[in-house]
Amino acid sequence: AAETAPFAPANCGFTPDWSQDFLHRHEGNILHSVGLSFENEKTRGDLTITARGLEGSALYALSARLREAIARDGSATILLDLRPTLPEDAALKRLQAQRPRESLSNRLRKAFALDSTARELLRDATPKDATPHQLTHTLKALPITLTGTDTLDRAISTARGLRQDALDEHFMIRSRPGVFAAGEMLDWEAPTGGYLLQGCFSTGLAAAKGVLGWLESSVSGIA
């Protein structure tokens, strides 16, 4: 209907262009305290690898922009910082201090305390003969291409819904007198946590006041 915008997942997980083999082997693993950036917006938090892809607070904060970019362009590339508190020049010195005769996996583990999941991501994103400069640059800006969102039923919240012009100033649906809407029924979204809850509480209170006003005017009309 013209009154509604089709619901879409918000604060949701995303599907990276990783192989099913990689997802299966690393399902449930967590990339702890990583940084993410997309179009100059940066976030930080944990990322969890699932059978479907990636989810986590750092990704949820970017979900609206990523969802729209994927809908527009077919994909979106985020940059993953595996060690956001470690400057790139310091990372380079740590890697160069490792013994050259050791395996790359051991050097990455000792230099950056990377677990097996992070090490595999870093190795896969760099050439086999990558230099220390290439490795540390990718450590700080590892590209991940996202091709879709996780399903709507797994999202923390929803975007879209009843359009603003479908409601009057009291949150009553114009085409359905006496029917009010609030929260995630509305074409509106916010970051998960306090912001999302507060928006639902506030619109719920406004709608409740609208209901009371509607009932009072109905009673007055009868009288």
Backbone bond lengths (Angstrom), bond angles and torsions (degrees), N, CA, C in turn:
res aa  C-N    CA-C-N  psi(-1)  N-CA   C-N-CA  omega(-1)  CA-C   N-CA-C  phi
1 A - - - 1.451 - - 1.523 109.42 -
2 A 1.342 114.74 156.01 1.461 119.12 -179.19 1.520 111.50 -66.37
3 E 1.333 116.55 -20.19 1.460 120.49 -178.39 1.527 112.76 -75.46
4 T 1.322 117.50 -17.77 1.462 120.56 -173.64 1.519 112.46 -123.62
5 A 1.329 114.86 149.93 1.465 122.53 169.94 1.520 105.78 -105.16
6 P 1.333 119.47 133.40 1.474 121.45 -175.61 1.530 111.47 -54.78
7 F 1.321 115.83 134.82 1.457 120.45 -179.67 1.530 111.12 -60.01
8 A 1.331 115.79 145.98 1.455 122.46 178.57 1.524 108.05 -140.28
9 P 1.337 118.11 151.71 1.469 120.15 -179.76 1.520 111.95 -68.32
10 A 1.311 116.59 141.30 1.464 122.94 175.02 1.522 107.85 -131.59
11 N 1.335 116.55 155.48 1.466 119.85 -175.37 1.533 108.65 48.10
12 C 1.327 114.30 56.30 1.456 120.30 -169.59 1.531 111.59 -125.62
13 G 1.324 114.93 170.46 1.445 121.16 174.01 1.523 110.74 -82.50
14 F 1.333 115.59 169.73 1.460 120.99 -178.77 1.519 110.58 -135.75
15 T 1.326 114.86 158.48 1.464 122.19 -179.43 1.521 109.84 -100.48
16 P 1.328 119.04 112.85 1.467 120.93 175.47 1.528 110.33 -84.80
17 D 1.318 116.56 164.44 1.465 119.92 179.84 1.527 110.58 -84.57
18 W 1.325 116.99 48.74 1.450 123.39 178.03 1.526 109.52 -95.11
19 S 1.312 116.38 156.18 1.457 121.09 179.32 1.528 110.25 -71.81
20 Q 1.329 115.35 154.17 1.458 119.79 175.92 1.527 110.50 -63.28
21 D 1.314 116.53 -30.56 1.462 120.19 177.98 1.525 110.87 -62.96
22 F 1.344 116.45 -44.79 1.465 120.11 179.42 1.531 109.72 -63.04
23 L 1.344 117.16 -45.85 1.464 120.66 -178.96 1.525 110.73 -62.42
24 H 1.312 117.12 -40.20 1.463 120.89 -179.27 1.529 110.83 -65.50
25 R 1.335 116.25 -43.65 1.471 119.62 -176.83 1.520 112.53 -70.99
26 H 1.315 117.45 -28.13 1.469 120.14 -175.15 1.536 113.43 -111.90
27 E 1.331 116.62 8.49 1.469 119.65 -179.58 1.524 111.07 -55.25
28 G 1.313 116.13 130.56 1.462 121.89 -179.96 1.512 114.27 91.10
29 N 1.326 117.68 -12.57 1.465 120.18 178.63 1.526 110.48 -74.24
30 I 1.315 115.14 150.30 1.468 120.67 -176.83 1.524 110.06 -119.46
31 L 1.313 115.55 131.98 1.465 121.65 170.23 1.528 105.78 -91.51
32 H 1.317 116.35 106.61 1.464 121.03 -170.78 1.533 112.33 -83.52
33 S 1.336 114.96 136.06 1.476 123.24 171.26 1.530 112.47 48.47
34 V 1.317 115.64 50.12 1.463 119.91 177.96 1.524 109.65 -95.33
35 G 1.320 115.30 163.11 1.453 120.58 176.12 1.523 109.74 -105.81
36 L 1.320 116.34 147.46 1.461 122.24 175.56 1.514 108.76 -129.24
37 S 1.319 116.60 145.48 1.458 120.04 174.04 1.517 109.52 -140.83
38 F 1.326 113.90 144.56 1.457 121.14 177.45 1.525 107.63 -152.38
39 E 1.313 115.30 122.13 1.469 121.73 179.53 1.532 111.14 49.75
40 N 1.314 115.43 49.59 1.474 123.76 175.70 1.532 114.34 69.97
41 E 1.320 117.68 6.71 1.467 120.25 173.61 1.520 108.33 -101.43
42 K 1.335 117.30 131.41 1.458 121.19 -175.95 1.525 111.16 -119.27
43 T 1.338 115.40 143.16 1.455 121.78 175.72 1.530 108.02 -136.43
44 R 1.315 114.82 171.24 1.466 119.30 179.12 1.512 109.77 -150.58
45 G 1.329 116.54 141.50 1.461 121.21 179.40 1.513 110.45 165.08
46 D 1.329 116.15 -165.02 1.460 121.69 179.57 1.525 110.31 -92.18
47 L 1.324 115.75 146.35 1.462 122.41 172.45 1.521 108.26 -120.09
48 T 1.316 116.66 133.28 1.457 122.13 177.45 1.518 109.56 -109.28
49 I 1.322 116.01 133.16 1.464 121.12 175.87 1.528 108.16 -88.94
50 T 1.328 115.87 127.05 1.460 121.44 179.27 1.526 109.29 -117.10
51 A 1.323 115.77 177.21 1.463 119.88 177.44 1.520 111.25 -65.13
52 R 1.330 116.45 -18.94 1.474 121.03 -177.81 1.524 112.60 -102.38
53 G 1.332 117.39 -17.90 1.461 119.06 -179.02 1.507 113.67 153.82
54 L 1.324 116.30 -122.51 1.463 122.47 -174.78 1.522 110.91 -126.90
55 E 1.322 115.57 142.63 1.456 120.31 171.68 1.519 108.92 -148.02
56 G 1.327 116.58 162.06 1.457 120.44 -179.64 1.513 111.84 147.93
57 S 1.324 115.66 162.28 1.455 121.58 -173.48 1.525 113.38 -58.18
58 A 1.328 116.79 -38.54 1.469 119.21 -179.05 1.520 111.36 -63.45
59 L 1.317 116.29 -31.60 1.463 121.68 -179.69 1.523 111.17 -82.58
60 Y 1.332 116.63 -37.67 1.458 120.15 -178.90 1.524 111.39 -58.50
61 A 1.323 116.13 -38.85 1.471 119.92 -177.61 1.520 112.48 -64.07
62 L 1.332 117.10 -22.54 1.464 121.57 -180.00 1.524 111.93 -101.59
63 S 1.331 117.52 2.79 1.462 120.32 -166.93 1.521 114.00 -61.54
64 A 1.322 118.13 -39.02 1.467 119.31 -177.82 1.529 111.18 -63.44
65 R 1.325 116.46 -46.31 1.462 120.21 -179.04 1.517 111.53 -68.99
66 L 1.333 116.39 -37.99 1.458 119.41 179.11 1.524 111.08 -67.58
67 R 1.320 116.79 -42.44 1.469 120.97 -179.91 1.525 110.96 -59.89
68 E 1.319 116.04 -45.04 1.463 119.49 -179.07 1.527 111.07 -68.71
69 A 1.326 117.27 -37.27 1.469 120.30 179.34 1.528 110.88 -65.46
70 I 1.332 116.34 -40.35 1.468 119.76 178.72 1.525 110.76 -66.86
71 A 1.332 116.43 -40.73 1.467 120.01 178.16 1.528 110.80 -63.19
72 R 1.323 116.30 -34.85 1.471 121.18 -177.58 1.529 112.42 -81.27
73 D 1.341 115.94 -43.85 1.471 120.04 -170.46 1.527 114.67 -110.99
74 G 1.315 117.32 -9.65 1.460 120.02 -178.37 1.515 114.28 92.31
75 S 1.321 117.26 -17.10 1.467 121.94 177.83 1.528 108.36 -164.83
76 A 1.325 115.01 168.00 1.465 121.16 176.43 1.521 107.47 -147.14
77 T 1.317 117.07 137.16 1.466 121.22 -178.48 1.521 110.36 -108.85
78 I 1.327 115.40 120.42 1.454 121.23 175.72 1.524 108.31 -100.60
79 L 1.327 116.08 158.93 1.463 121.60 176.69 1.525 108.26 -110.96
80 L 1.317 115.34 125.68 1.456 122.39 -177.38 1.521 109.79 -101.77
81 D 1.318 116.26 125.48 1.467 122.35 175.56 1.528 107.15 -103.21
82 L 1.327 115.91 108.14 1.462 120.28 -176.04 1.522 113.17 -73.24
83 R 1.326 117.32 -21.35 1.464 121.63 178.65 1.536 108.64 -139.07
84 P 1.338 116.96 77.12 1.467 120.83 -173.38 1.528 114.99 -65.73
85 T 1.331 118.41 -20.20 1.470 119.97 -179.67 1.519 112.46 -90.98
86 L 1.329 117.02 -3.06 1.466 121.34 -176.49 1.530 109.97 -108.41
87 P 1.341 118.52 113.39 1.469 120.43 178.16 1.527 110.97 -60.37
88 E 1.324 115.67 152.84 1.462 119.55 -175.28 1.530 112.16 -63.09
89 D 1.339 117.98 -38.57 1.466 118.77 -179.37 1.529 111.16 -66.63
90 A 1.332 117.25 -36.26 1.462 120.66 176.78 1.527 110.63 -68.53
91 A 1.323 116.24 -36.69 1.462 120.25 177.37 1.524 110.72 -63.39
92 L 1.323 116.18 -40.51 1.459 120.56 179.25 1.527 111.07 -62.09
93 K 1.323 117.05 -43.34 1.464 120.80 179.33 1.527 110.84 -63.13
94 R 1.325 116.77 -39.92 1.465 119.83 178.91 1.522 110.90 -62.90
95 L 1.327 117.09 -42.51 1.457 120.29 -178.17 1.527 111.32 -69.29
96 Q 1.328 116.06 -40.47 1.462 120.18 179.74 1.526 112.26 -67.30
97 A 1.330 116.59 -21.34 1.467 120.51 -179.48 1.528 111.85 -79.68
98 Q 1.350 117.86 -10.65 1.462 120.22 -179.93 1.535 110.60 -78.54
99 R 1.306 115.87 155.31 1.459 121.21 -178.92 1.529 110.43 -70.21
100 P 1.318 118.38 124.22 1.467 121.67 -177.42 1.523 113.80 -59.50
101 R 1.329 117.48 -28.94 1.465 119.26 -175.85 1.535 112.64 -75.13
102 E 1.328 116.84 -13.98 1.460 119.32 178.60 1.523 110.23 -75.16
103 S 1.327 116.27 158.09 1.462 120.39 178.62 1.523 110.13 -66.04
104 L 1.332 114.95 156.61 1.462 119.03 179.24 1.518 110.43 -60.37
105 S 1.322 117.31 -39.64 1.460 120.46 -179.84 1.519 111.41 -59.50
106 N 1.335 116.81 -42.36 1.465 119.86 179.09 1.519 112.11 -68.11
107 R 1.324 115.66 -39.64 1.470 118.68 179.16 1.528 111.29 -63.44
108 L 1.326 116.39 -40.95 1.469 120.15 178.84 1.526 110.77 -67.29
109 R 1.315 116.27 -39.05 1.462 119.70 179.53 1.513 111.52 -65.41
110 K 1.334 116.76 -45.41 1.457 120.42 -177.29 1.532 112.57 -72.93
111 A 1.319 116.58 -37.45 1.463 119.51 -177.19 1.525 112.50 -73.95
112 F 1.346 116.42 -38.21 1.461 119.20 -171.08 1.526 114.12 -124.82
113 A 1.325 118.17 2.99 1.472 122.23 -177.99 1.526 110.99 54.87
114 L 1.338 116.34 41.48 1.455 120.87 179.26 1.521 110.30 -84.07
115 D 1.322 116.82 137.98 1.460 119.52 175.31 1.533 109.61 -80.84
116 S 1.314 116.59 179.26 1.462 120.33 -173.97 1.524 112.80 -62.93
117 T 1.339 117.13 -34.43 1.468 120.22 179.74 1.523 110.79 -66.26
118 A 1.317 116.09 -48.47 1.465 120.11 -179.93 1.519 111.04 -64.45
119 R 1.328 117.07 -38.78 1.463 119.66 179.49 1.522 111.12 -63.87
120 E 1.326 117.08 -41.14 1.464 119.79 179.76 1.526 111.01 -66.43
121 L 1.317 116.80 -40.81 1.466 119.86 176.90 1.531 110.97 -59.32
122 L 1.330 116.00 -43.87 1.457 120.91 -178.42 1.526 111.00 -66.86
123 R 1.316 116.65 -43.16 1.472 119.82 178.79 1.526 111.30 -63.79
124 D 1.343 116.29 -42.10 1.468 119.90 -178.16 1.526 112.50 -67.52
125 A 1.330 116.41 -24.54 1.469 120.21 -176.29 1.518 112.92 -92.25
126 T 1.337 117.52 -0.13 1.468 120.95 -179.04 1.535 109.69 -128.88
127 P 1.335 117.66 156.29 1.469 120.19 177.86 1.532 110.87 -63.09
128 K 1.337 116.76 158.69 1.466 120.72 179.95 1.522 111.97 -61.36
129 D 1.339 116.78 -32.80 1.463 120.81 179.53 1.531 111.44 -101.52
130 A 1.340 116.37 32.87 1.462 120.70 -177.04 1.520 111.72 -58.66
131 T 1.301 115.72 140.19 1.461 121.66 176.94 1.528 109.37 -81.12
132 P 1.332 117.39 163.18 1.467 119.23 175.38 1.538 112.01 -55.76
133 H 1.329 117.25 -35.79 1.460 119.68 178.41 1.528 110.91 -63.49
134 Q 1.330 116.97 -43.49 1.461 120.55 179.18 1.527 111.26 -64.56
135 L 1.321 116.25 -41.63 1.457 120.12 -179.12 1.523 112.36 -64.53
136 T 1.324 116.49 -44.77 1.466 118.49 -178.61 1.526 111.63 -71.78
137 H 1.335 116.77 -32.55 1.472 118.48 176.30 1.523 110.21 -64.70
138 T 1.343 116.71 -42.33 1.459 120.38 179.45 1.520 111.31 -70.93
139 L 1.338 117.28 -33.09 1.461 120.99 174.80 1.523 110.71 -53.80
140 K 1.335 115.49 -37.40 1.469 121.02 -176.04 1.533 113.34 -92.30
141 A 1.340 116.88 -14.18 1.467 119.36 -177.61 1.521 109.90 -152.68
142 L 1.325 114.85 67.89 1.460 120.73 -177.35 1.525 109.03 -86.34
143 P 1.317 118.57 118.09 1.473 120.13 -176.25 1.526 112.57 -76.31
144 I 1.323 115.87 135.75 1.461 122.32 174.37 1.525 107.35 -129.43
145 T 1.316 116.71 121.12 1.458 121.02 179.63 1.527 109.51 -91.38
146 L 1.324 115.98 123.39 1.467 122.37 178.97 1.526 108.61 -101.44
147 T 1.323 115.99 134.03 1.459 119.91 -175.09 1.527 113.79 -112.80
148 G 1.326 117.42 -7.16 1.460 119.53 179.39 1.509 111.45 -174.68
149 T 1.328 115.58 171.90 1.462 121.70 176.60 1.522 109.32 -95.53
150 D 1.317 115.27 160.46 1.455 119.11 170.66 1.531 107.97 -70.16
151 T 1.314 117.45 171.57 1.462 121.12 -174.16 1.527 112.33 -68.59
152 L 1.327 115.15 156.04 1.464 121.48 -177.21 1.522 111.39 -60.98
153 D 1.342 117.45 -37.45 1.461 119.23 -176.57 1.521 113.13 -72.10
154 R 1.331 118.47 -11.78 1.457 121.68 178.21 1.533 111.83 -101.32
155 A 1.326 117.42 -5.47 1.469 120.74 -178.59 1.524 110.54 -73.70
156 I 1.323 116.01 150.80 1.465 120.70 177.62 1.519 110.64 -69.27
157 S 1.332 116.48 -36.50 1.454 120.81 -179.69 1.525 109.03 -147.56
158 T 1.330 115.48 -179.50 1.456 120.07 -179.15 1.521 110.91 -122.83
159 A 1.319 114.76 154.66 1.458 121.92 171.56 1.527 107.60 -109.45
160 R 1.323 114.60 164.36 1.468 122.18 178.82 1.522 111.04 67.80
161 G 1.324 116.86 -170.16 1.458 120.89 -173.53 1.517 109.67 127.85
162 L 1.337 117.51 -144.85 1.461 121.69 -179.69 1.533 110.42 -66.13
163 R 1.319 115.63 124.97 1.463 120.09 -178.76 1.527 110.43 -69.49
164 Q 1.320 115.09 154.46 1.459 120.45 -177.00 1.525 112.20 -58.87
165 D 1.347 116.93 -40.76 1.466 118.73 -177.59 1.523 113.01 -75.43
166 A 1.350 117.76 -2.93 1.464 120.72 175.60 1.523 111.40 -83.05
167 L 1.351 116.56 -11.71 1.457 122.26 -178.09 1.520 111.01 -113.64
168 D 1.335 115.71 151.78 1.461 117.98 171.91 1.525 108.94 -88.20
169 E 1.315 116.55 -174.61 1.465 119.91 -175.37 1.525 113.08 -69.08
170 H 1.331 117.05 -9.22 1.467 120.96 178.92 1.533 111.84 -105.61
171 F 1.333 116.80 13.59 1.462 123.66 179.11 1.534 112.94 68.77
172 M 1.336 116.37 24.20 1.454 120.69 174.31 1.532 108.65 -92.50
173 I 1.339 116.71 139.38 1.456 120.71 178.42 1.527 108.09 -73.00
174 R 1.317 116.19 121.99 1.468 120.95 -173.32 1.529 112.56 -58.95
175 S 1.332 115.88 -37.99 1.466 119.04 -176.55 1.532 112.68 -82.06
176 R 1.340 116.34 -7.41 1.463 120.70 -178.84 1.528 109.78 -133.62
177 P 1.320 118.04 77.73 1.461 121.06 -178.52 1.537 111.60 -53.25
178 G 1.330 115.46 132.66 1.450 120.79 -179.82 1.520 114.09 91.44
179 V 1.353 117.45 -3.02 1.469 121.30 177.45 1.522 108.61 -109.99
180 F 1.326 115.95 125.55 1.460 121.76 -175.66 1.538 109.98 -117.34
181 A 1.306 115.95 155.66 1.461 120.46 -178.69 1.526 110.27 -137.77
182 A 1.344 115.68 153.07 1.470 120.40 -179.06 1.522 109.14 -156.50
183 G 1.327 115.48 173.37 1.461 121.38 173.59 1.510 113.57 61.72
184 E 1.326 115.49 -134.26 1.457 119.97 -173.47 1.523 113.69 -78.38
185 M 1.314 117.87 0.48 1.463 119.81 170.63 1.527 110.69 -73.89
186 L 1.326 116.61 -16.08 1.458 121.73 -176.45 1.530 111.17 -91.54
187 D 1.317 115.81 156.10 1.464 122.34 177.21 1.525 108.11 -77.47
188 W 1.328 114.49 82.96 1.467 121.21 -171.64 1.520 107.58 -165.43
189 E 1.307 117.47 146.92 1.463 120.25 175.37 1.522 109.67 -149.08
190 A 1.330 114.57 159.40 1.466 120.69 -179.14 1.511 108.33 -150.60
191 P 1.333 117.38 163.89 1.469 119.78 175.79 1.524 110.68 -59.42
192 T 1.330 116.52 150.34 1.452 120.77 178.92 1.528 110.85 -65.47
193 G 1.320 115.13 158.36 1.463 119.84 179.38 1.516 111.54 99.98
194 G 1.302 116.60 -142.50 1.456 121.38 -175.32 1.520 114.46 -60.02
195 Y 1.337 117.04 -37.36 1.461 119.64 -178.54 1.520 111.46 -64.13
196 L 1.306 116.33 -47.20 1.463 121.58 -178.99 1.527 110.37 -64.63
197 L 1.323 116.95 -46.04 1.455 120.63 179.94 1.525 111.50 -62.78
198 Q 1.334 116.45 -43.81 1.452 119.56 -178.26 1.524 111.27 -63.75
199 G 1.326 116.47 -38.35 1.464 119.73 177.33 1.517 111.50 -62.73
200 C 1.336 116.32 -40.93 1.466 119.98 178.20 1.525 111.08 -66.92
201 F 1.331 116.90 -42.74 1.467 120.23 178.59 1.533 110.96 -62.11
202 S 1.332 116.10 -45.03 1.463 120.57 -175.42 1.525 111.83 -66.36
203 T 1.342 116.68 -45.62 1.464 118.51 179.01 1.528 110.60 -69.63
204 G 1.347 116.48 -31.35 1.460 119.48 176.34 1.519 111.36 -64.70
205 L 1.337 116.65 -41.36 1.467 120.56 177.50 1.529 110.67 -64.88
206 A 1.332 116.32 -43.46 1.466 119.66 179.49 1.528 110.95 -62.82
207 A 1.335 116.66 -40.31 1.461 119.91 178.82 1.529 110.88 -67.32
208 A 1.339 116.57 -38.78 1.468 120.27 178.63 1.530 110.66 -62.14
209 K 1.331 116.47 -41.29 1.463 119.58 176.53 1.532 110.48 -63.92
210 G 1.333 115.47 -36.25 1.458 119.47 177.11 1.518 111.63 -63.95
211 V 1.345 116.24 -40.29 1.466 120.43 177.96 1.525 110.41 -61.92
212 L 1.336 116.24 -46.28 1.464 119.92 179.79 1.527 110.99 -60.75
213 G 1.339 115.67 -43.04 1.457 119.19 178.72 1.522 111.80 -63.06
214 W 1.323 116.28 -39.87 1.467 121.31 179.01 1.533 110.73 -64.30
215 L 1.342 116.38 -44.02 1.462 119.88 179.56 1.516 111.51 -65.91
216 E 1.312 116.30 -41.49 1.471 119.28 179.47 1.515 110.98 -64.16
217 S 1.322 117.22 -41.43 1.475 119.58 179.46 1.518 110.81 -68.55
218 S 1.360 117.45 -32.51 1.450 120.15 178.41 1.523 110.63 -68.06
219 V 1.352 115.05 -42.89 1.469 118.94 177.82 1.513 110.95 -64.01
220 S 1.309 118.08 -42.10 1.463 122.61 179.44 1.512 110.17 -62.76
221 G 1.327 116.30 -36.56 1.463 120.17 -179.79 1.524 111.53 -66.97
222 I 1.359 115.27 -37.93 1.452 119.64 178.94 1.521 110.68 -68.40
223 A 1.356 113.68 -40.80 1.467 118.83 -179.27 1.528 109.84 -64.42
